[in-house]
Amino acid sequence: MGQKQHYVPKSYLRNFLNNESGNFVVYDKLSNSKRLGKANNQIAAEDDFYKANPSIFSIEVDDNVIEKFFSEHADSRPSKFPEYCADLGNGRISIERFKELCVVYIYFQFVRVPQELPKERRSEESKIDHIRYMFNRNRIERFTRRALSAKWVILKGSNEFPIFTSDNPVIPFYNNEEGASFDLNTFMNKTYDIGSDAFSFNFIFPITKDYIIYIYDSEERDTFSSNGSVINLDEALYRKLAMAIANSGVRILIFPSDESFTTAYHYLDFELLSQIKMH
């Protein structure tokens, strides 16, 4: 048995726990079932997910160097997200500071989700390609540059429009009639180089159970009146966001409560809701 390693860290998942029960609702897209869950090693994790042959590196390292990198430099950040959102809303930090605090985590969360599930379908070669893709310095710099120059708007959910997330939470999103999004295999394709000036730069990221970050090219559209606004979601935009989140989940969706699942369901294209049982 290997070591459980998360591609969506527990620190992020905890932002979607129900404050009263300490659980969240996990909806499995493949089995069309839901269950109560916690931010533990059973959610968005695999045995030895980052474990790699040290020979792929140019310096001598141990085979868990990537897991250690994320533990030390990225995975503590999501625990601060509720504080960042509150500080932005209260004017204690600027949107530019908010971007700086979040952008590196958003990049790595976007690229670390596995290309394919289940694990058995992935070869050692594809795993190495994934590692090299994640840590390509030029790609990181291009993504960061474009993200920092883009517009960021914070969208606030409510009981009527509940925020939920998935095991693939950073989502390419286009605010058109369909609210279309890519799946992971699209952006892992070498023809889609994230951060490249050849592609639009539009993403959503449910950052907590109360807020979604919407990042978009200001040159393409002026969807909202100001950069850094905190805006209450309306039904039209929520419907698009909810479908994008649901479609982009690799296997699971995560809701803060059964009530939020039921409410969000009305905006989603799920079938057989009456047959879904808690277990």
Phi and psi in degrees as GROMACS dihedral restraints (atoms count N, CA, C in turn):
[ dihedral_restraints ]
;  ai    aj    ak    al  type     phi  dphi    fc
    3     4     5     6     1   -86.0    20    10
    4     5     6     7     1  -174.8    20    10
    6     7     8     9     1   -88.6    20    10
    7     8     9    10     1   129.7    20    10
    9    10    11    12     1   -68.4    20    10
   10    11    12    13     1   126.3    20    10
   12    13    14    15     1  -130.5    20    10
   13    14    15    16     1   132.4    20    10
   15    16    17    18     1   -91.3    20    10
   16    17    18    19     1   138.2    20    10
   18    19    20    21     1   -97.0    20    10
   19    20    21    22     1   -12.9    20    10
   21    22    23    24     1  -125.4    20    10
   22    23    24    25     1   112.1    20    10
   24    25    26    27     1   -70.1    20    10
   25    26    27    28     1   154.9    20    10
   27    28    29    30     1   -60.5    20    10
   28    29    30    31     1   -34.1    20    10
   30    31    32    33     1   -61.7    20    10
   31    32    33    34     1   -33.7    20    10
   33    34    35    36     1   -74.3    20    10
   34    35    36    37     1   -45.6    20    10
   36    37    38    39     1   -59.3    20    10
   37    38    39    40     1   -33.6    20    10
   39    40    41    42     1   -62.3    20    10
   40    41    42    43     1   -22.8    20    10
   42    43    44    45     1   -69.2    20    10
   43    44    45    46     1    -6.3    20    10
   45    46    47    48     1  -116.3    20    10
   46    47    48    49     1     9.8    20    10
   48    49    50    51     1   -71.5    20    10
   49    50    51    52     1   144.9    20    10
   51    52    53    54     1   -71.1    20    10
   52    53    54    55     1   127.8    20    10
   54    55    56    57     1   -61.3    20    10
   55    56    57    58     1   -32.0    20    10
   57    58    59    60     1   -83.5    20    10
   58    59    60    61     1   -44.9    20    10
   60    61    62    63     1   -93.0    20    10
   61    62    63    64     1   -23.0    20    10
   63    64    65    66     1    74.8    20    10
   64    65    66    67     1    13.4    20    10
   66    67    68    69     1  -120.1    20    10
   67    68    69    70     1   172.6    20    10
   69    70    71    72     1  -135.7    20    10
   70    71    72    73     1   170.4    20    10
   72    73    74    75     1   -99.2    20    10
   73    74    75    76     1   127.2    20    10
   75    76    77    78     1  -105.9    20    10
   76    77    78    79     1   119.9    20    10
   78    79    80    81     1  -103.0    20    10
   79    80    81    82     1   122.9    20    10
   81    82    83    84     1   -93.9    20    10
   82    83    84    85     1   114.3    20    10
   84    85    86    87     1   -67.7    20    10
   85    86    87    88     1   -31.2    20    10
   87    88    89    90     1   -76.2    20    10
   88    89    90    91     1   -40.6    20    10
   90    91    92    93     1   -95.8    20    10
   91    92    93    94     1    -4.0    20    10
   93    94    95    96     1    53.4    20    10
   94    95    96    97     1    50.6    20    10
   96    97    98    99     1  -139.8    20    10
   97    98    99   100     1   162.0    20    10
   99   100   101   102     1  -134.6    20    10
  100   101   102   103     1   156.0    20    10
  102   103   104   105     1  -152.8    20    10
  103   104   105   106     1   162.4    20    10
  105   106   107   108     1   -77.4    20    10
  106   107   108   109     1   141.9    20    10
  108   109   110   111     1  -142.6    20    10
  109   110   111   112     1   168.2    20    10
  111   112   113   114     1  -128.5    20    10
  112   113   114   115     1   169.0    20    10
  114   115   116   117     1   -79.5    20    10
  115   116   117   118     1    77.7    20    10
  117   118   119   120     1  -129.6    20    10
  118   119   120   121     1  -167.6    20    10
  120   121   122   123     1   -77.3    20    10
  121   122   123   124     1     1.5    20    10
  123   124   125   126     1   -93.9    20    10
  124   125   126   127     1    -5.6    20    10
  126   127   128   129     1  -114.3    20    10
  127   128   129   130     1   123.2    20    10
  129   130   131   132     1    51.4    20    10
  130   131   132   133     1    46.7    20    10
  132   133   134   135     1  -143.4    20    10
  133   134   135   136     1   154.0    20    10
  135   136   137   138     1  -140.4    20    10
  136   137   138   139     1   156.2    20    10
  138   139   140   141     1   -65.1    20    10
  139   140   141   142     1   126.2    20    10
  141   142   143   144     1    52.4    20    10
  142   143   144   145     1    40.5    20    10
  144   145   146   147     1   -59.8    20    10
  145   146   147   148     1   -39.4    20    10
  147   148   149   150     1   -99.1    20    10
  148   149   150   151     1    -2.6    20    10
  150   151   152   153     1   -65.6    20    10
  151   152   153   154     1   125.4    20    10
  153   154   155   156     1  -135.8    20    10
  154   155   156   157     1   151.3    20    10
  156   157   158   159     1   -63.6    20    10
  157   158   159   160     1   122.2    20    10
  159   160   161   162     1   -59.8    20    10
  160   161   162   163     1   -15.6    20    10
  162   163   164   165     1   -66.8    20    10
  163   164   165   166     1   -16.1    20    10
  165   166   167   168     1   -77.7    20    10
  166   167   168   169     1   -11.5    20    10
  168   169   170   171     1   -98.0    20    10
  169   170   171   172     1   153.2    20    10
  171   172   173   174     1   -84.2    20    10
  172   173   174   175     1    -7.1    20    10
  174   175   176   177     1  -127.2    20    10
  175   176   177   178     1   164.1    20    10
  177   178   179   180     1   -77.6    20    10
  178   179   180   181     1   121.0    20    10
  180   181   182   183     1  -140.0    20    10
  181   182   183   184     1   165.1    20    10
  183   184   185   186     1   -86.5    20    10
  184   185   186   187     1   168.3    20    10
  186   187   188   189     1   -77.2    20    10
  187   188   189   190     1    -2.1    20    10
  189   190   191   192     1  -111.6    20    10
  190   191   192   193     1    24.8    20    10
  192   193   194   195     1   -62.0    20    10
  193   194   195   196     1   -34.0    20    10
  195   196   197   198     1   -72.1    20    10
  196   197   198   199     1   -43.5    20    10
  198   199   200   201     1   -58.4    20    10
  199   200   201   202     1   -41.3    20    10
  201   202   203   204     1   -66.0    20    10
  202   203   204   205     1   -38.9    20    10
  204   205   206   207     1   -58.8    20    10
  205   206   207   208     1   -50.1    20    10
  207   208   209   210     1   -64.7    20    10
  208   209   210   211     1   -39.7    20    10
  210   211   212   213     1   -62.0    20    10
  211   212   213   214     1   -39.0    20    10
  213   214   215   216     1   -89.0    20    10
  214   215   216   217     1   -28.1    20    10
  216   217   218   219     1  -120.8    20    10
  217   218   219   220     1   -10.0    20    10
  219   220   221   222     1  -132.4    20    10
  220   221   222   223     1   -44.1    20    10
  222   223   224   225     1   -77.4    20    10
  223   224   225   226     1    -7.2    20    10
  225   226   227   228     1   -83.8    20    10
  226   227   228   229     1   -17.0    20    10
  228   229   230   231     1   -63.6    20    10
  229   230   231   232     1   -43.5    20    10
  231   232   233   234     1   -59.2    20    10
  232   233   234   235     1   -26.3    20    10
  234   235   236   237     1   -63.5    20    10
  235   236   237   238     1   -18.4    20    10
  237   238   239   240     1   -92.7    20    10
  238   239   240   241     1    -9.3    20    10
  240   241   242   243     1   -58.3    20    10
  241   242   243   244     1   -43.9    20    10
  243   244   245   246     1   -59.5    20    10
  244   245   246   247     1   -38.4    20    10
  246   247   248   249     1   -65.6    20    10
  247   248   249   250     1   -43.0    20    10
  249   250   251   252     1   -60.6    20    10
  250   251   252   253     1   -43.7    20    10
  252   253   254   255     1   -63.6    20    10
  253   254   255   256     1   -42.5    20    10
  255   256   257   258     1   -64.1    20    10
  256   257   258   259     1   -43.2    20    10
  258   259   260   261     1   -64.9    20    10
  259   260   261   262     1   -38.0    20    10
  261   262   263   264     1   -66.2    20    10
  262   263   264   265     1   -44.4    20    10
  264   265   266   267     1   -63.7    20    10
  265   266   267   268     1   -31.9    20    10
  267   268   269   270     1   -91.1    20    10
  268   269   270   271     1     0.4    20    10
  270   271   272   273     1    78.9    20    10
  271   272   273   274     1    13.6    20    10
  273   274   275   276     1   -78.9    20    10
  274   275   276   277     1   -23.5    20    10
  276   277   278   279     1  -131.6    20    10
  277   278   279   280     1   155.0    20    10
  279   280   281   282     1   -85.7    20    10
  280   281   282   283     1   165.2    20    10
  282   283   284   285     1   -65.1    20    10
  283   284   285   286     1   -31.9    20    10
  285   286   287   288     1   -65.5    20    10
  286   287   288   289     1   -40.0    20    10
  288   289   290   291     1   -68.4    20    10
  289   290   291   292     1   -38.4    20    10
  291   292   293   294     1   -59.3    20    10
  292   293   294   295     1   -44.2    20    10
  294   295   296   297     1   -59.1    20    10
  295   296   297   298     1   -47.5    20    10
  297   298   299   300     1   -59.9    20    10
  298   299   300   301     1   -36.7    20    10
  300   301   302   303     1   -72.1    20    10
  301   302   303   304     1   -26.0    20    10
  303   304   305   306     1  -108.2    20    10
  304   305   306   307     1   -23.3    20    10
  306   307   308   309     1   -64.9    20    10
  307   308   309   310     1   -40.8    20    10
  309   310   311   312     1   -68.1    20    10
  310   311   312   313     1   -40.7    20    10
  312   313   314   315     1   -60.8    20    10
  313   314   315   316     1   -43.6    20    10
  315   316   317   318     1   -60.9    20    10
  316   317   318   319     1   -41.9    20    10
  318   319   320   321     1   -58.3    20    10
  319   320   321   322     1   -53.1    20    10
  321   322   323   324     1   -68.4    20    10
  322   323   324   325     1   -33.1    20    10
  324   325   326   327     1   -65.2    20    10
  325   326   327   328     1   -37.0    20    10
  327   328   329   330     1   -63.6    20    10
  328   329   330   331     1   -43.5    20    10
  330   331   332   333     1   -91.7    20    10
  331   332   333   334     1   -11.3    20    10
  333   334   335   336     1   -88.2    20    10
  334   335   336   337     1   -13.6    20    10
  336   337   338   339     1   -63.5    20    10
  337   338   339   340     1   137.5    20    10
  339   340   341   342     1   -64.3    20    10
  340   341   342   343     1   149.3    20    10
  342   343   344   345     1   -66.2    20    10
  343   344   345   346     1   -37.5    20    10
  345   346   347   348     1  -139.2    20    10
  346   347   348   349     1   147.1    20    10
  348   349   350   351     1  -123.4    20    10
  349   350   351   352     1   143.6    20    10
  351   352   353   354     1   -81.3    20    10
  352   353   354   355     1   176.7    20    10
  354   355   356   357     1   -57.3    20    10
  355   356   357   358     1   -35.2    20    10
  357   358   359   360     1   -61.9    20    10
  358   359   360   361     1   -20.1    20    10
  360   361   362   363     1   -80.1    20    10
  361   362   363   364     1   -13.1    20    10
  363   364   365   366     1   -96.9    20    10
  364   365   366   367     1   133.5    20    10
  366   367   368   369     1   -89.6    20    10
  367   368   369   370     1   165.2    20    10
  369   370   371   372     1   -62.7    20    10
  370   371   372   373     1   -34.8    20    10
  372   373   374   375     1   -64.3    20    10
  373   374   375   376     1   -42.3    20    10
  375   376   377   378     1   -67.5    20    10
  376   377   378   379     1   -33.1    20    10
  378   379   380   381     1   -64.1    20    10
  379   380   381   382     1   -43.5    20    10
  381   382   383   384     1   -64.6    20    10
  382   383   384   385     1   -41.8    20    10
  384   385   386   387     1   -59.5    20    10
  385   386   387   388     1   -40.5    20    10
  387   388   389   390     1   -63.4    20    10
  388   389   390   391     1   -44.1    20    10
  390   391   392   393     1   -61.3    20    10
  391   392   393   394     1   -45.5    20    10
  393   394   395   396     1   -65.2    20    10
  394   395   396   397     1   -36.3    20    10
  396   397   398   399     1   -62.4    20    10
  397   398   399   400     1   -46.8    20    10
  399   400   401   402     1   -59.4    20    10
  400   401   402   403     1   -41.2    20    10
  402   403   404   405     1  -105.1    20    10
  403   404   405   406     1    20.8    20    10
  405   406   407   408     1   -70.8    20    10
  406   407   408   409     1   117.7    20    10
  408   409   410   411     1   -61.6    20    10
  409   410   411   412     1   -42.4    20    10
  411   412   413   414     1   -63.1    20    10
  412   413   414   415     1   -38.6    20    10
  414   415   416   417     1   -66.1    20    10
  415   416   417   418     1   -43.4    20    10
  417   418   419   420     1   -60.3    20    10
  418   419   420   421     1   -45.3    20    10
  420   421   422   423     1   -65.9    20    10
  421   422   423   424     1   -40.7    20    10
  423   424   425   426     1   -66.6    20    10
  424   425   426   427     1   -43.8    20    10
  426   427   428   429     1   -61.3    20    10
  427   428   429   430     1   -46.0    20    10
  429   430   431   432     1   -62.6    20    10
  430   431   432   433     1   -43.9    20    10
  432   433   434   435     1   -60.5    20    10
  433   434   435   436     1   -47.5    20    10
  435   436   437   438     1   -69.3    20    10
  436   437   438   439     1   -37.0    20    10
  438   439   440   441     1   -64.6    20    10
  439   440   441   442     1   -42.8    20    10
  441   442   443   444     1   -69.7    20    10
  442   443   444   445     1   -25.8    20    10
  444   445   446   447     1   -90.8    20    10
  445   446   447   448     1   -11.4    20    10
  447   448   449   450     1   -77.6    20    10
  448   449   450   451     1   168.5    20    10
  450   451   452   453     1   -82.9    20    10
  451   452   453   454     1   139.4    20    10
  453   454   455   456     1  -121.3    20    10
  454   455   456   457     1   128.9    20    10
  456   457   458   459     1  -126.1    20    10
  457   458   459   460     1   138.3    20    10
  459   460   461   462     1  -101.1    20    10
  460   461   462   463     1   118.5    20    10
  462   463   464   465     1  -101.4    20    10
  463   464   465   466     1   125.7    20    10
  465   466   467   468     1   -98.9    20    10
  466   467   468   469     1   128.5    20    10
  468   469   470   471     1   -84.7    20    10
  469   470   471   472     1  -174.1    20    10
  471   472   473   474     1  -160.5    20    10
  472   473   474   475     1   178.2    20    10
  474   475   476   477     1   -60.2    20    10
  475   476   477   478     1   -32.2    20    10
  477   478   479   480     1   -76.0    20    10
  478   479   480   481     1   -33.5    20    10
  480   481   482   483     1  -127.5    20    10
  481   482   483   484     1    76.4    20    10
  483   484   485   486     1   -74.0    20    10
  484   485   486   487     1   140.4    20    10
  486   487   488   489     1   -84.9    20    10
  487   488   489   490     1   134.9    20    10
  489   490   491   492     1  -137.3    20    10
  490   491   492   493     1   175.2    20    10
  492   493   494   495     1  -142.4    20    10
  493   494   495   496     1  -170.0    20    10
  495   496   497   498     1  -150.8    20    10
  496   497   498   499     1  -175.1    20    10
  498   499   500   501     1   -85.3    20    10
  499   500   501   502     1    13.0    20    10
  501   502   503   504     1  -146.2    20    10
  502   503   504   505     1    71.0    20    10
  504   505   506   507     1   -82.9    20    10
  505   506   507   508     1   -11.6    20    10
  507   508   509   510     1  -101.0    20    10
  508   509   510   511     1   115.6    20    10
  510   511   512   513     1  -125.0    20    10
  511   512   513   514     1   122.0    20    10
  513   514   515   516     1   -60.0    20    10
  514   515   516   517     1   131.4    20    10
  516   517   518   519     1  -144.3    20    10
  517   518   519   520     1   136.1    20    10
  519   520   521   522     1  -126.7    20    10
  520   521   522   523     1   122.8    20    10
  522   523   524   525     1   -81.9    20    10
  523   524   525   526     1    65.1    20    10
  525   526   527   528     1  -109.1    20    10
  526   527   528   529     1  -164.9    20    10
  528   529   530   531     1   -63.8    20    10
  529   530   531   532     1   -30.6    20    10
  531   532   533   534     1   -97.2    20    10
  532   533   534   535     1   -18.6    20    10
  534   535   536   537     1    63.7    20    10
  535   536   537   538     1    46.0    20    10
  537   538   539   540     1   -69.2    20    10
  538   539   540   541     1   154.6    20    10
  540   541   542   543     1  -147.6    20    10
  541   542   543   544     1   160.8    20    10
  543   544   545   546     1   -86.7    20    10
  544   545   546   547     1   160.0    20    10
  546   547   548   549     1   -99.0    20    10
  547   548   549   550     1   173.6    20    10
  549   550   551   552     1   -63.2    20    10
  550   551   552   553     1   -37.4    20    10
  552   553   554   555     1   -61.3    20    10
  553   554   555   556     1   -29.2    20    10
  555   556   557   558     1   -65.1    20    10
  556   557   558   559     1   -49.4    20    10
  558   559   560   561     1   -80.1    20    10
  559   560   561   562     1   -18.8    20    10
  561   562   563   564     1   -76.2    20    10
  562   563   564   565     1   -16.9    20    10
  564   565   566   567     1   -61.2    20    10
  565   566   567   568     1   136.9    20    10
  567   568   569   570     1   -63.1    20    10
  568   569   570   571     1   -17.2    20    10
  570   571   572   573     1   -79.3    20    10
  571   572   573   574     1   -10.8    20    10
  573   574   575   576     1  -114.4    20    10
  574   575   576   577     1    94.6    20    10
  576   577   578   579     1  -100.0    20    10
  577   578   579   580     1   102.1    20    10
  579   580   581   582     1   -57.9    20    10
  580   581   582   583     1   137.5    20    10
  582   583   584   585     1    91.7    20    10
  583   584   585   586     1   -14.6    20    10
  585   586   587   588     1   -65.5    20    10
  586   587   588   589     1   142.5    20    10
  588   589   590   591     1   -67.4    20    10
  589   590   591   592     1   -11.1    20    10
  591   592   593   594     1   -77.1    20    10
  592   593   594   595     1    -9.8    20    10
  594   595   596   597     1  -123.5    20    10
  595   596   597   598     1   150.1    20    10
  597   598   599   600     1   -63.7    20    10
  598   599   600   601     1   154.4    20    10
  600   601   602   603     1  -123.9    20    10
  601   602   603   604     1    91.6    20    10
  603   604   605   606     1  -141.4    20    10
  604   605   606   607     1   119.5    20    10
  606   607   608   609     1  -139.9    20    10
  607   608   609   610     1   152.7    20    10
  609   610   611   612     1  -121.5    20    10
  610   611   612   613     1   150.7    20    10
  612   613   614   615     1  -147.1    20    10
  613   614   615   616     1   107.0    20    10
  615   616   617   618     1   -66.1    20    10
  616   617   618   619     1   109.1    20    10
  618   619   620   621     1   -89.5    20    10
  619   620   621   622     1   -31.0    20    10
  621   622   623   624     1  -147.7    20    10
  622   623   624   625     1   179.7    20    10
  624   625   626   627     1   -72.2    20    10
  625   626   627   628     1    -2.8    20    10
  627   628   629   630     1  -111.5    20    10
  628   629   630   631     1   -19.7    20    10
  630   631   632   633     1  -137.6    20    10
  631   632   633   634     1   147.4    20    10
  633   634   635   636     1  -121.4    20    10
  634   635   636   637     1   134.5    20    10
  636   637   638   639     1   -87.7    20    10
  637   638   639   640     1   132.2    20    10
  639   640   641   642     1  -117.1    20    10
  640   641   642   643     1   117.6    20    10
  642   643   644   645     1  -113.2    20    10
  643   644   645   646     1   129.6    20    10
  645   646   647   648     1  -152.3    20    10
  646   647   648   649     1   154.8    20    10
  648   649   650   651     1   -65.8    20    10
  649   650   651   652     1   116.4    20    10
  651   652   653   654     1   -68.4    20    10
  652   653   654   655     1   -22.2    20    10
  654   655   656   657     1   -73.3    20    10
  655   656   657   658     1   -25.1    20    10
  657   658   659   660     1   -81.7    20    10
  658   659   660   661     1   -37.6    20    10
  660   661   662   663     1  -155.7    20    10
  661   662   663   664     1   161.0    20    10
  663   664   665   666     1  -121.8    20    10
  664   665   666   667     1    69.6    20    10
  666   667   668   669     1   -61.3    20    10
  667   668   669   670     1   -39.2    20    10
  669   670   671   672     1  -122.5    20    10
  670   671   672   673     1   160.1    20    10
  672   673   674   675     1   -72.2    20    10
  673   674   675   676     1   -28.0    20    10
  675   676   677   678     1  -148.0    20    10
  676   677   678   679     1   148.8    20    10
  678   679   680   681     1   -71.8    20    10
  679   680   681   682     1   127.3    20    10
  681   682   683   684     1    92.2    20    10
  682   683   684   685     1     6.2    20    10
  684   685   686   687     1   -64.1    20    10
  685   686   687   688     1   149.7    20    10
  687   688   689   690     1  -105.4    20    10
  688   689   690   691     1   114.8    20    10
  690   691   692   693     1  -124.1    20    10
  691   692   693   694     1   136.1    20    10
  693   694   695   696     1   -73.5    20    10
  694   695   696   697     1   134.8    20    10
  696   697   698   699     1   -66.7    20    10
  697   698   699   700     1   143.7    20    10
  699   700   701   702     1  -110.6    20    10
  700   701   702   703     1   172.6    20    10
  702   703   704   705     1   -63.8    20    10
  703   704   705   706     1   -42.0    20    10
  705   706   707   708     1   -62.7    20    10
  706   707   708   709     1   -46.6    20    10
  708   709   710   711     1   -73.0    20    10
  709   710   711   712     1   -38.1    20    10
  711   712   713   714     1   -59.8    20    10
  712   713   714   715     1   -40.6    20    10
  714   715   716   717     1   -59.2    20    10
  715   716   717   718     1   -42.9    20    10
  717   718   719   720     1   -67.8    20    10
  718   719   720   721     1   -44.3    20    10
  720   721   722   723     1   -62.6    20    10
  721   722   723   724     1   -44.5    20    10
  723   724   725   726     1   -62.4    20    10
  724   725   726   727     1   -41.4    20    10
  726   727   728   729     1   -67.4    20    10
  727   728   729   730     1   -38.5    20    10
  729   730   731   732     1   -63.9    20    10
  730   731   732   733     1   -44.2    20    10
  732   733   734   735     1   -62.9    20    10
  733   734   735   736     1   -45.9    20    10
  735   736   737   738     1   -64.1    20    10
  736   737   738   739     1   -41.7    20    10
  738   739   740   741     1   -70.2    20    10
  739   740   741   742     1   -31.0    20    10
  741   742   743   744     1   -85.7    20    10
  742   743   744   745     1   -14.9    20    10
  744   745   746   747     1   -59.4    20    10
  745   746   747   748     1   130.2    20    10
  747   748   749   750     1   -68.2    20    10
  748   749   750   751     1   -49.4    20    10
  750   751   752   753     1  -134.7    20    10
  751   752   753   754     1   -38.7    20    10
  753   754   755   756     1  -123.5    20    10
  754   755   756   757     1   153.0    20    10
  756   757   758   759     1  -117.1    20    10
  757   758   759   760     1   149.5    20    10
  759   760   761   762     1  -127.5    20    10
  760   761   762   763     1   122.6    20    10
  762   763   764   765     1  -118.4    20    10
  763   764   765   766     1   140.7    20    10
  765   766   767   768     1   -61.4    20    10
  766   767   768   769     1   -25.8    20    10
  768   769   770   771     1  -158.2    20    10
  769   770   771   772     1   166.5    20    10
  771   772   773   774     1   -64.5    20    10
  772   773   774   775     1   -34.6    20    10
  774   775   776   777     1   -63.7    20    10
  775   776   777   778     1   -41.7    20    10
  777   778   779   780     1   -67.7    20    10
  778   779   780   781     1   -35.8    20    10
  780   781   782   783     1   -60.7    20    10
  781   782   783   784     1   -48.5    20    10
  783   784   785   786     1   -62.0    20    10
  784   785   786   787     1   -41.4    20    10
  786   787   788   789     1   -66.1    20    10
  787   788   789   790     1   -47.3    20    10
  789   790   791   792     1   -63.9    20    10
  790   791   792   793     1   -31.4    20    10
  792   793   794   795     1   -53.0    20    10
  793   794   795   796     1   -36.2    20    10
  795   796   797   798     1   -65.0    20    10
  796   797   798   799     1   -17.5    20    10
  798   799   800   801     1  -102.9    20    10
  799   800   801   802     1     0.5    20    10
  801   802   803   804     1  -113.7    20    10
  802   803   804   805     1   165.4    20    10
  804   805   806   807     1  -103.5    20    10
  805   806   807   808     1    46.2    20    10
  807   808   809   810     1   -81.8    20    10
  808   809   810   811     1   152.9    20    10
  810   811   812   813     1  -114.6    20    10
  811   812   813   814     1   159.6    20    10
  813   814   815   816     1    60.0    20    10
  814   815   816   817     1    38.3    20    10
  816   817   818   819     1   -57.2    20    10
  817   818   819   820     1   -36.7    20    10
  819   820   821   822     1   -65.7    20    10
  820   821   822   823     1   -18.2    20    10
  822   823   824   825     1   -95.4    20    10
  823   824   825   826     1    -3.8    20    10
  825   826   827   828     1   -80.3    20    10
  826   827   828   829     1   125.1    20    10
  828   829   830   831     1  -119.9    20    10
  829   830   831   832     1   144.0    20    10
  831   832   833   834     1   -73.9    20    10
  832   833   834   835     1   139.6    20    10
